[in-house]
Amino acid sequence: MVKARFSESQQPVKIIENGDMVTVFICLNGVEKTDENAFEESSTSYIEYDYNEFVEEKSLLDMDDLNSNPENYLNYIVNPELDKLKNEKIVESKTLLAEYLSSHPLFSKAKYEEGRYYTVTEEKQRQLTSKMAMYNIYSQQSLSYSLLKWNDVGNICEDWTVEELTKLAMEIDAYVTPLVEKQQAYEKMVQKVSNIEEFNMIGNLVFE
């Protein structure tokens, strides 16, 4: 943190985005001051702020926290080694989530009373969303949609009713959302780390 002078009032946080990078300017605790010039019998008024600026990868910053608590970033220093570790940890957490979803299908009775397992990977979720959207498009045109099909693990696609598929979609959402939230919370924790010592204290992300 340094002291910086400005002729006009500054906003606490200013962020300029450039692709994956952000330039951050922080101005806090402004105090109005005046410098007297005895030789010219004049004075200069200004506002002195606690100031910091830095360029960082956007993915390594908790943007909500930055905007809400800029005082926590007055002493923020870009550390390439720490940035590399944080980025690797975040990527690892996303990979762990994807692997967990792939290896832990959802057991559902949406179609069969005895229940079956259904894949809940991100790709499958996108396919299901697309399938439901296409059904709605046909319905809006008062047309029947003969391709409303889905499959359980290990079997081929078969006909589903919109009620069955809607129930499955809701169950998948209820199953996946807490897992995604856990990964996001872990990512935010990593983003807030300010030194190597804090980073080394971070545990592993576990979903069970």
N, C-alpha and C positions, 0 to 999 in steps of 0.2 A: 504494500500500500504506500502511496505517496500523496502529497498535497498538490492540488491543481487549482489554478485560478481561471475563472470564467467571468466574462462581462455580463452574462445573462444567466438566469436560473436554468438548471439542467435537470432532466428527468433522472430518477434513481437508477434505472437500467435501460440501456439502449442495446439492441441486438441487431446485427446485420448478418443475414444469412447468405452464404455463397456455396451452393451445392451442399456437400456434407459438412462444411465448415461454418463456424459462426465467429464473428468478432463481437466481443462483449465489452461495453463501457459501463462502469459503475461510478456514480457520483452520489455520495451520502454526506450527511451532517454538514450541510452548507452553512457558512458563517459570512455575513456581510462585513467587509473590511474596507479601509481607505488608506491609501498611501499618500503622504504629504510630500510635496516637492518644494523645499524651502527656497531653492534658487529661482524657480519659475513662479513661485507663489501660486501653485496649483495643486490639485489633488486628483487621484484616480481611484474610483470605487470599483470593487470587484467582489465576487463570491468565491470563497475558498472551500474546496470540498476534499473529503477523504476520497481518493481516486484509485481505480485500478482498471486496466484494460488487458485483454488477452485474446488470442485466437485459438480455438479448440475444436475438436471434432464434436459435432452436435450429439452424436450417439453416446458420448461419454459424459454428457451433462444432463442433469435432471432439470429440464427447462421450467417446469412448474415451480420447483424449489428456488431456482435462480430468480424468477420473477417475484416470488413471494418473500424470499429471505435473502436479498442481495448482500446484506451485511456479512453473510457467511462466505462471500466470495471476494471480499476486499483484499484478502491475502492469497487469493488463488494464484498459483504459479503453474504454468504448463510444464509437465514433466514427461518427456518422450518415453522414458522407460516405464513409468507408471501408466501412461496412456496405453501403451502396448499391452501391458498386463490386464488392464481393465477391459480393453476391447476383446482380448482373447477370452476373458471370463464371461463376458456378455454373450459372445458367440457360442461358447460352450453351453451356457444355460439354455439358449434357444435350441441347440442340438439335443440336449437332454430332454427337453419338452417334446420335441418331435419324435425322439426315440421312444419315450414313454407312451405317447399316444399310439404309436405304431405297434407296440408290444402289449398294449392293454385295451383291447376292444371292449365295447360296451355290451353288457348283457341286457337284452330288452325283450319284452313281451308285446311290443307294439303290433306285431302281426300274428305271432304264434303263441298260443297259451302256454306251451312248455318253455318258451323263450329261446332265443338264439343270440349269437354274438355278431356285432356289427363294427366294422372298421371306422375309426374316428380321426384319421389323419387329417391334416389341413387340406390336402387334395380332395379327400372324400367329402369334407365339409363344404368345399367350394362346389363340388358336383351336386350335392344335395340342394344347396341354395339355388343353383342354376336350374335344377329339375323343378323345384317348386315355383320358381319365377316363370318358367316356360308354361307350366300348368295354368298359372294365373293369366298369362297372355292369351292362351287358348280360351279360357273361361270368359274373359272380357269380350271375346269375339263370338261368344255363344257356340264355340266349337268343342268337340270332344278331343281329348288328348290321349292317344293310345299308347304313348311312350312313357307313361308314369310307372316306371319299373325301378326296382332296387334289389340288392342282394345282400345276404348275410355272408359271414366269413366262410370261404371254401365253396360257395355255390354261385351259380349263374344268376343273372337278373331275372326277376319274375314280376308279374303285375301286382301293384299295390293300389289300395284306395287312397284318396287324398287324406282321409281321416287317419289311416294307419301311418302314412308317411309324415304327416304333421306331428303326430304323437312321437315318432322316432326323432324328428328334428328337434322337438322340445326337450326330449331326454338327452340328446347329444349336447345341446346347448347347456343344460344344467350340469352335465358331467364334465364338459371341457372348460367352461368359464372359470371355475375355481382354480384349475390347473394353470390356465393362462395368467390369471391374476397373481398366482404365486410366483411365476417366472418374472412377471413385470415388477413385483415388489422386490425380488432379488436383484433385478437389473438396476432399479433405482438405488438400492443399497450400495451396489458396486459403483455407480456413478458418483455417489457422494464421498467416496473415499478420497482423502487428500494427500496421503503419503504411503510409502511402501509398508510401513509398520502396520497401518490400519488395514491395508490390503491383505497382508499375511494372516490377519485375524479372521478373515471371511471364511466361513465354512462352505461345504459343498451343498449344492442345491439337491434336495431329496423330495420326491413327490409322494412317498409312502410313509 
